[in-house]
Amino acid sequence: MPRWHRSSEFLRARSRAASTTGSEPFATHLRRWAMTTDECRVWRERIGALVLGQLGPEERAATEAHLEGCPDCRAEADALAPMASVLRRADPERLAPTPLPPPELANRITRRIAAERRKARRRRVRVGFGLATAAAAATAAVLLALSLTGSPSSDQQGQTV
């Protein structure tokens, strides 16, 4: 195995570990490094369907061809493969039904959104009031300065040098 491949394997493993251990700056940097092209984003959307056996023959062949040339996507597929086998063994009949959200949830969300909008409106009013007060104070200061310095006397206006 080439040295660069070993190091990228280490970095991908470290990235997954960092995301679970809270080393977020390192994990975020590596996530950006791991998926560098838009093409890989398209292929990664298919990887889950591939490991679950849900792709048609042409999509499967195309996805597998991409995985042969892309070590990052191959690592993603390898990481998902064990989960696919666990999902195949799951019996949907034995799973508990999905609980419905509480009926008052929509009202709580609506109230919270309205409260946040009111806070934002109050904040804008306070900022506007503060700006108006600052403008009034600046105007008063200019007027005061002009009144204290006074206008030039008529004697001084008529003299030219």
TAWOFEN-V678308 format. One record per helix or strand of 2 or more residues. SS is the DSSP state (@ for helix, = for strand). FROM is the first residue (numbers start at 0). TO is the last residue. If there is no record, write none. Layout:
ss:SS from:FROM to:TO
ss:SS from:FROM to:TO
This chain:
ss:@ from:2 to:20
ss:@ from:23 to:33
ss:@ from:37 to:50
ss:@ from:56 to:68
ss:@ from:70 to:88
ss:@ from:91 to:93
ss:@ from:104 to:148
ss:@ from:153 to:157
